[in-house]
Structure formats: C-alpha cells, structure tokens
Amino acid sequence: MKRILKKTLMILVVLFFVLVGCSAPTPEPQLMQETAVAETVSVTETAAVEITTIPTETTEPFACTIAFDSDRDGNKEIYRMDPDGSNQVNLTNDPADDFDPVWSPDGSQIAFVSNRENETPGQFIYVMNADGSELHQLTYENGSEFPDWSHDGSALTYTSNGDIYVINVDGSGQSVNLTNSPEKEHRSSWSPDGSLILFTMGDDQNQNIYVIDPDGSNKTQVTDNGRNHEAKWTIDGRIFTGWGWVEQEQFCNNCVVNPDGSDIRDAGGKGMLKRYFPFWTVDSEHVECASLAFNDSPKADIYLIGKMFPDGLKKLTNSDANEQNVDWPANCGEDPMMIGYAGDDPSTQSRRNSFQRGCDEQALLCPSGSIADLVAHGVDAIVLNSLNGIPMENTVPIQSAVDAGIPVFLLDAELDMEGVYSVTIDQAKWARTGLEWMFEKMGGEGQFAYFDLYPAYGHFNVINETISKYPEITVVDHQDAKDDPWASKPITADLLKSNPEIVAIWTNGFYEDILQGVADESGVPMDKWPLLMCEGSMSGMSNWRDILQRNPNFECMALGRPSGVAYNAFYAAYYLLNGEQIDPSALAGNYGRSLYVDFLVVTSENRQDVFDNNPNLDQFMSPEEILEKWFLEQ
C-alpha cells in the first residue's frame, strides 16, 4: 500500500502507508553485485514493461508487517516491525539515507529510495527481500523517487527529474519514460487493477492530478484548482486527495473521486479512512495505520487508529525519532467487507445518501456501479435500486451476482429469485391505507376515481378488494399504465368537469399533476374539491401547505416511500455478511422474500408536526431494531 496525504492539523497526519507479510529471521543485509547501467527508452520506442490488468490470484491471508523509515540511528534507515509494533528491525544498516519504503503486494520485497555510495553517485531506487537480503539497485536515473509497485508485483513506477517512469522489477528490459515532457510530473502510483497510473503535474506552487494508461497514453486531468500536491489510490480504484475543483463549492477536505473526475465524495476524517486504506491487526481488527505528530512536533511516531484502543490510538513506535512513510503490503490481512450500490438514479438520490449513511457508520467501503462492475470488483453484497417498483437492472446481471454467491437486496420492489431479498414497504398495506381513509371520510358512499399508474407495485388487486368492501362507492373512472401519466393534469380537470360530484381521487403517482388539475383547471369550487392523495415528500408537503393557504378546508393524505429502505438494506446486508441468519418468519411479500419497513402516514391532524420535523417522510429503523426484527436471535 502507499502513503496518504500529509496533513498539518492539531494532530499532524504525516503519512498513511501500508504494511507487509513475513516475519522470518533476519540475516545481515548484503549489497548484491551491481548490474550494468540500464538505458532508458521513451514511450515512442518499444516499451519492455507489460502489466496485466487481470486481478492477481487470491492467496492465503498473511500478516500486515509494517515498513517505515526512521532517523533513530542518526540517518534515515528502513525498519520493519510486526503489526503490533514488536520485532523492530533495521533492514538497511547503511551510513547513507534510506527512505520511502514500499512493499510489494505479496509482502516478499521492499523497494526504497537511497543515496548510498556506489559506482554512480546519486539518488536511486533499490529493492530488497522482506528480511533485507538480496539488496540491489534497480533504477539508474539520478533523482529517482516515489516508487510504487504494480498490482501484480512485476514492475515499479517512479519519478525522476520531473518525468514518470516504469521499470520491470526483475531487471529485464529498460526503464520507460512515460511522460518525457517539459512539464514537471510528480508522485506516480499504480491503480489497484494496474490499468492506470496517477500522478501530479505542475510546479511547486500549483499542481493538479492526472491519470494516464501504463503505456503513457490517454492523459486525463482530474483536478483543476492547483492545490493537489499529493494523491493516492484507494483500494477500490478511486483517488484520495484534498479539494481540487474550481467550479464547485467545497464540501470535503479529504475527498475521493473517480479517475475521470466524476462522483466527488467526502472521505471523512480520522477513523473513517480505514475503508480506503485498510490495515489488519494481529487480532484481525480493521483499523487505520498512520504516522502522526502531535502539537506541531517535528517528530512523528507510528500509530494504529481504532475504536478498540484507549483514546482511539495505539502507539507502535516510541524512539524519540522521526518515524514516517509507513507502508504495508497491499494483499496482506483479510479482504475488507464491501457492499455495493447498483442502479443509482438522480431522482432517488436520497436513497443513495441513506445507503451511504450506513457505510459511514460502519466505515465500510461501498462502491457504486453496474451489477457487472460490482461483481468484477469483488463486493460481498449488493443493494439494488428500483424506480417505480421496477429494478434498475434486469434479471440477467442479478442472477449472475447470485450465481457468484453475492446476496442482492432490492429496494422498494419484489423479485422471485433465490438469493434476492426485497427491502420495501408493504405495498398492499400502503394502497389500502389511503383507500380506506378516503372511503371512511366519504362515509362509505359517493363517486370515486383512481389512477393506478405504476402496475409494478401490484396495487390493482388491493384497489378492487377494498372497493368491494364498500358497495355504496361508485367508481366513475380510472386510469392505469395504458394511459399517459404525463397527461394526468388535463385528464383530472376533464374528469371533474364531467363528474363534478366526485368525492375522492386516489393515485399512486403524479400527485402534483392531479392536484393542479383539481385546483387550477377543473373549475370546481374550493368547498367541493375532492379528497386527494398528496406526495409523500418534501415537495409534496410544501404543495399541501401552499394549497391550504388558498383552501383551508382542503383534505389530503400523504404516505411515505422512505428512502431509509436503503439504510435498512445496508444493515440487512451487513448483518448477513457478519454471520447473522435472517428470520424466516420476517420474510413476507408476494414471493416470501421481502423484509418490510414501516411508512409514515400523514393527515391533516399531524401534517404540521411532520412538516416541521420530517418533511421527507423518511423512516429509519435503528441497526438494533433491524437485527431484532429481521434476524434470528443467536
């Protein structure tokens, strides 16, 4: 893993890095026979470095052994220690400065920067085994710095004199200058899948983030405000950096962003970054590892950061020296839990936000994308959005996820597929609640019309069953999915002009259009307005309030479709992945695969209170309630 941005705060986060694997006996480091000086080729020539972008083979978990540099010996040396801070060993033992260690993904080797004496004086990158043996020079461009391993461990990228290079670690082929430009490029690093290389470009005062393909092509600018001097890949292939955009209002200091510059999100602060840069303790706890300096001290120590430690910190080094550039192998420890979100849509952004709320509470990595992308990314569970009762992806990718052993939690829709759970309101109860309220207000008699615009919700049978219980209710008209829902406003107006005695109009969508059809175009006097359904949202509540200013006797009911279903679905997935078992008696719905959430009912009696305190009509079960209501007691 690689370093994280230096931050000067009351607590100075000097660097976040990564750890390694083996704890074999440590022989004395030996400088190997220097090889012939390698030539450098530019990208216009045939490049000898080939990186596979196919995920590397999964290996058995190994310990997150830590590498760091320290000046405790009077000069900078590379040290290694166990994940709990024990067995601290100087691996380099050289009078020169050795610094900036980075582990190979499998924990077998360490690359580092050194200005040690050799036949060609200067600063170069060296590689050694995890125990310090077989130490040898790899690069021959003076000023080589910031090494970073490819995900398959076959190559390094590094910076030298303002250009980005790559080189095979085994010494075969030639180093390749990827940029070879008059601009100054800095701090290159490889994406977790090997498909991109990240770097910053600019002078000391003004730098932005860019990505390129490993062959130097397709340069893409990610930030543009000139304030991004450092950046780092997260384990899910996003970029971690500070705020970097001119045309947007700043909302994060620690930000994550896609490599194409899209989907900027707040990464959180101390204790939250473990999801992006996971470190595993000897007790398999998922924590952060960082070099920290307190009270503006120039001396930093290495700490673990987690809720299980007193004051949230465990100090691993205590030598009255500057210990920094902490790193550990990318493949060490366990794979962190990942719950993905599929089917994101701007019209249901509140669902995505409530899902993210759960991710933030558990400090989990929660990538978003298509189901196919999430399956390829190796997520452990998927929460799938729906729109108007229809899943945002068809059954083929859903089945592929289930076949891969990935449970899918479908929001506000139902699907008859093993391995798929629906987290939804009880649609029959939702429809019946509005219908019965209207029929009771009507005194069980009178003219009635309804708009069943979204057949995927399955309201048709409930509507007819409820109507059959009120024989004096006369249905004068109804609209369904065959009709144009966008014409609901003029249809409503014409309906009332033809049937001015209609007492109530029920709908499961296009609430505002129907309301406007009544209020603005029907010509019906205010005291004759029918009972209506208002939209269970902030805009619906606002419209209701505005109509009351014109017609204080107006009556309406609003029923929530809580975006909190996504929060509840996150925790259902989270508990299932942690070994909890879903209670069969909690499963309901058309296919016996639905976990029901409550919905808020708003009438004139509680409208003001809801408008003041919960205008979105959202409902969140607490994690404890979810565990108790939906899972078997262990």
Steps between C-alpha positions, in 0.01 A plus 500: 500500500609860463522819697212730567503874481693698759265718703605772744237512775501514879582138436738485204428197286843470347425204275266205469674192354487125473641188657651160423501137558768264625692489825793276413839524677691798366846440354742786458408698188740445213558738211489292185732536203387805300366426155589697191346842476165472323396724217176695505258497210216741437146392425561561130720192504396145574424477869627194684263537797178303477247506783205268524174669599349166597455460877784308660435156644354502848743375764464393859489798741836609636596752767515871426867548583589868512788673325599858580801728499654633820785734593549337842854394392607850398410447136193364324473122502231256388340314789254216516270404786212265573142637486500551879828697498720213620819368339625832362796426271733729305507347150749730330778586749683742273656840581306660212134599510256219412137607496152476351452120519217335307403135522434276205135391502586147618729619780812334362701810407550866592596778262651816646696814414866541595796731443748232610844489343550297185677530168260774387433751780143623531154407621356178363240235577608169652316174562557243775327196640268540797781397736751746349688244293583518128508880504573641155469817296207511258495847340782705352332838445647732761227658709281188492229523766146400601506132393170316473433135409265376232221285641658180363840585651681485168588868457550835671400848401708787634591862440833644390576863416139584426414196285306180568674168441419130517744211526486122538600395850695198380737729311395379156439755229561870536343771711234688303442875522122531472471879495829640366354851504608851599237499776595375844327177602515365855400210726380234256308199629326201346127435523400184688408321176806618307298686237604857586788700645426802717730800540502872570626757250611860544753711684553515875214747547241369256435130441203301376424129478516302177470136397650321201496148362808289587636563151487878553193560284158652578606767747193619693487795739311429823532826702543860392550739792878452529487394865556125465863422570428145614247230420458128556299210365237348727464123501187528282675697227395853590734791571546641850605865514412843635249735339603565141222661296447863405142495372346321798435606857733318738335236717793277601858528618571131458335408170466192281430532129480271199801504266296689240428777752139398566314418822698706753422384853603586855740232626461603865770550759695305759350156556310507169791451261551134587244411235724646230838393644427195718751366751443176688626448854626169639148457644344549154366842595452741211671832590705788360879515516670839480801709592383776735668798662326687782511864600705605198784269602755427224520142629234256387417154629300221346155428639203276445167684503184319606212506744636199689806695622507737801448853366465337157879460457764231548861620479731256322831693507650705780865577421507882524574497126309589186322184382309548177415373152319200645400229254365144497429246221189560291396134526557449873229424751143419413297648220292782650126465476353688204130565437425642156219725380354444153235686302577850625264759354482877555130482582571271796814669631361492854516121489865506402564748782327281759698199377822701537396592853520133595837465327633798694374366832687174447794661316455256212600539140183522290569528128224578253451397140329240288448154642757363255758755618428427865528124448833550321610725786443218749229655720347278765140619460304735273219743576303553177285807445163498323286763334123487533515139613725385213859389574757726333667195345345193338509149633807386302763699698305444821516125442871525420560666837301232680688227311824659623377458858420870544169573677294778342271731699238661276350834603125566482432219251455124506662222300453125519864388498695297752773714656305824450331674793265795465511783752177683443182634645197273503351616170158352571484670839622828344221504238234379742587771755425782256191335355341423838571852626318643198205260524453567870517877439235451228275325746521185291314647203542733207684531170864399486780488240850359514831512312695172519801624301770259614391136455835370632384593849220242472224729626227386254368211709515700824302784342224267383490303824467818705235648273296177527469557875319828439203419273371858507823633348460563127810494280433753226839471330849361536833546327777241476835442335343489153415868538755779474597590859644830379148597400368449853439874550262558205344157552419593860355836396281340231395225741372754752330710234309190390445370853489798738358278778818293536584488871849347490784424258766245596837470326836328539692757296499840323349655811589857408344473153174371646502768770552771239229350283258542792615839626583684179305357209190310612283801589371316807432737794744464789237369738428223250856386446534121531717323752844439352829321556799733546853397416694363797802725453626844594359650178168325561481635853585850375228483233250388762592797719466741207159363401378540859573872475249515214257242636519444879245217474708297254553141615774269389701198610871446438668161531877472522718295269801518731844538348604338827436165332854533364640555850304201626617292202861590574469367854313190385795426270751593770351266759461217251867529400596495868341159546152595621209295362185659363194393695271309258197639685612854408475426127175604334372635169385338180796260489579467869830686451412852624611675816244766578571849628242736645371807319380829639132594472418872488154654527376845596535404866878448496597693184657798676706286734631289213571808288702653782695187598506249213385663174658220292278246678804281544517203735820349636506187709797500734765231442390339826138493382602345169697229676214426739217515243655319203761261641495193722617541855845344537 
